[in-house]
Amino acid sequence: MRDYVVEHLGDPDAVLIVDDTGFLKKGIRSAGVQRQYSGTAGRTENSQIGVFPAYSTSRRRTLIDHRLYLPTSWTDDRDRCRRAGIDDTVSFATKVAMAKAMVRRAIAEKIPFGWLTADAPYGFSKGWRYEFEQSDVFHVMATTLHDTVVTRGAVRPAASPGPCPVPGRCSARR
């Protein structure tokens, strides 16, 4: 899918959007299902949670990767995992760790994008924000009210675009 995106939708002004979503479930056998907070329901429900980076341009939007979140109640129970078809090599990873791996892969595979955005659970990761700062990846991430945010350079207000702060990272349309 990523190859198709680069070939047909690739745009240096694209936005990479990281988010998770819940899939409400009734049973207990679907991989990763348990009572957990689901943004889809807006409350704690029996659900599976998927973490997704989406690719959005002015023309199109699509998902470019995905991971199923497996809570420790699953990864600590290898028999349960095997019954659900989950390989023994799959271990617990936080949603943030999964998102980091997928975004790092998108960067390594040179998927063109100008900005990355994510909700507070991802934006609260100071280490990840620092990684973006060091890599000159423009990002807008929600965080908590009491979080400290430090930037290396000038911040361009969204209301008045102005010139591109990094040559070659923005198109002439701005």
C-alpha positions as MATLAB code, in Angstrom:
seq = 'MRDYVVEHLGDPDAVLIVDDTGFLKKGIRSAGVQRQYSGTAGRTENSQIGVFPAYSTSRRRTLIDHRLYLPTSWTDDRDRCRRAGIDDTVSFATKVAMAKAMVRRAIAEKIPFGWLTADAPYGFSKGWRYEFEQSDVFHVMATTLHDTVVTRGAVRPAASPGPCPVPGRCSARR';
ca = [
       0.000    0.000    0.000;
       2.827    2.397    0.856;
       4.351    1.925   -2.616;
       0.999    2.772   -4.210;
       0.648    5.853   -2.002;
       4.092    7.153   -2.965;
       3.536    6.501   -6.671;
      -0.029    7.788   -7.011;
      -0.667   10.095   -4.059;
       2.812   11.166   -2.969;
       2.811   14.823   -2.011;
       5.496   16.651    0.012;
       2.686   18.688    1.615;
       0.786   15.597    2.784;
      -0.079   15.156    6.430;
       0.652   11.929    8.282;
      -2.056   11.443   10.913;
      -1.513    8.975   13.757;
      -4.566    7.796   15.664;
      -6.116    4.719   17.162;
      -9.662    3.511   16.844;
     -11.783    0.952   18.631;
     -13.741   -1.903   17.150;
     -16.591   -2.850   19.469;
     -16.849   -6.600   20.098;
     -19.300   -8.853   21.922;
     -17.118  -11.928   22.535;
     -13.768  -12.662   24.162;
     -11.965  -14.632   21.441;
     -11.081  -11.923   18.897;
      -7.383  -11.067   19.159;
      -6.755   -8.236   21.617;
     -10.359   -7.883   22.740;
     -11.026   -6.812   26.315;
     -12.859   -4.073   28.208;
     -10.805   -0.972   27.418;
     -11.344    2.646   26.487;
     -12.597    2.985   22.925;
     -12.736    6.376   21.264;
     -15.345    4.911   18.928;
     -17.700    4.356   21.872;
     -16.395    7.294   23.921;
     -16.147    5.055   26.993;
     -14.778    1.741   28.245;
     -16.298   -1.097   26.227;
     -15.429   -4.600   25.105;
     -13.328   -3.819   22.037;
     -10.213   -4.263   19.957;
      -7.969   -1.234   19.369;
      -6.066   -0.587   16.164;
      -3.299    1.998   15.696;
      -3.139    3.599   12.254;
      -1.079    6.198   10.403;
      -3.237    7.807    7.734;
      -1.875    9.731    4.754;
      -3.831   12.805    3.720;
      -3.290   15.078    0.727;
      -5.480   17.794   -0.750;
      -6.766   15.146   -3.205;
      -7.018   11.870   -1.275;
      -6.724   10.122    2.081;
      -5.762    6.535    2.892;
      -4.298    4.361    5.608;
      -0.671    3.395    5.053;
      -0.048    0.990    7.931;
      -1.784   -0.671   10.863;
      -1.151   -2.566   14.076;
      -3.525   -4.319   16.438;
      -2.970   -3.327   20.054;
      -2.586   -6.383   22.285;
      -3.039   -5.605   25.987;
      -0.856   -7.454   28.491;
      -3.869   -9.601   29.394;
      -3.256  -11.096   25.951;
       0.519  -11.025   25.578;
       0.989  -12.577   29.032;
      -1.287  -15.491   28.050;
       0.559  -17.297   25.232;
      -2.038  -20.090   24.995;
      -4.781  -17.539   24.424;
      -2.609  -15.832   21.789;
      -1.954  -19.115   19.979;
      -5.682  -19.938   19.926;
      -6.269  -16.534   18.274;
      -3.472  -17.105   15.725;
      -0.988  -14.713   17.330;
       2.612  -15.861   16.880;
       4.812  -16.422   19.947;
       7.190  -13.714   18.697;
       4.545  -11.008   19.228;
       5.101   -9.229   22.531;
       3.448   -6.341   24.328;
       3.957   -2.887   22.825;
       2.285    0.325   23.857;
       0.190    2.186   21.304;
       2.840    4.924   21.268;
       5.615    2.385   20.574;
       3.568    0.929   17.706;
       2.924    4.394   16.268;
       6.627    5.282   16.542;
       7.627    2.146   14.628;
       5.137    2.834   11.844;
       6.127    6.502   11.476;
       9.826    5.606   11.532;
       9.124    3.068    8.764;
       7.289    5.713    6.705;
      10.251    8.077    7.101;
      12.777    5.330    6.255;
      10.771    4.415    3.158;
      10.784    8.080    2.138;
       7.030    8.508    2.065;
       6.725   12.223    1.291;
       4.891   14.321    3.856;
       5.212   17.825    5.217;
       3.626   17.424    8.639;
       2.767   14.809   11.206;
      -0.090   15.130   13.651;
      -1.337   13.006   16.520;
      -3.648   13.114   19.505;
      -2.565   13.663   23.128;
      -1.626   10.076   24.048;
       1.010   10.230   21.300;
       1.908   13.897   21.738;
       2.546   13.402   25.432;
       5.655   11.371   24.543;
       8.399   13.975   25.024;
      10.994   11.582   23.591;
       9.034   11.198   20.385;
       8.526   14.954   20.044;
      12.272   15.433   20.627;
      13.010   12.851   17.926;
      10.895   14.864   15.469;
      12.639   18.082   16.467;
      16.053   16.518   15.834;
      14.927   15.095   12.478;
      13.280   18.340   11.307;
       9.912   16.594   11.022;
       7.245   19.276   11.357;
       4.588   18.109   13.773;
       1.482   19.284   15.543;
       0.635   17.030   18.446;
      -1.953   17.430   21.140;
      -0.646   17.107   24.671;
      -1.883   17.695   28.194;
      -2.484   21.062   29.806;
       0.478   20.690   32.176;
       3.013   19.412   29.635;
       6.069   21.521   28.808;
       6.684   22.081   25.108;
       9.978   23.475   23.821;
      10.750   24.190   20.166;
      14.080   24.683   18.422;
      12.925   27.282   15.923;
      10.301   29.791   15.056;
       6.707   28.648   15.104;
       4.559   29.732   12.190;
       0.997   30.567   13.318;
      -1.660   28.602   11.452;
      -3.713   31.761   10.839;
      -0.984   33.441    8.783;
       1.058   30.887    6.794;
       3.962   33.109    5.728;
       7.058   31.700    4.022;
       8.139   28.105    4.384;
      10.503   27.826    7.382;
      12.604   25.076    5.776;
      13.420   25.344    2.063;
      12.335   22.318    0.078;
       9.831   21.143    2.722;
       6.840   23.193    1.514;
       5.345   23.559   -1.914;
       5.069   26.801   -3.854;
       1.296   26.782   -3.227;
       1.761   28.274    0.254;
];
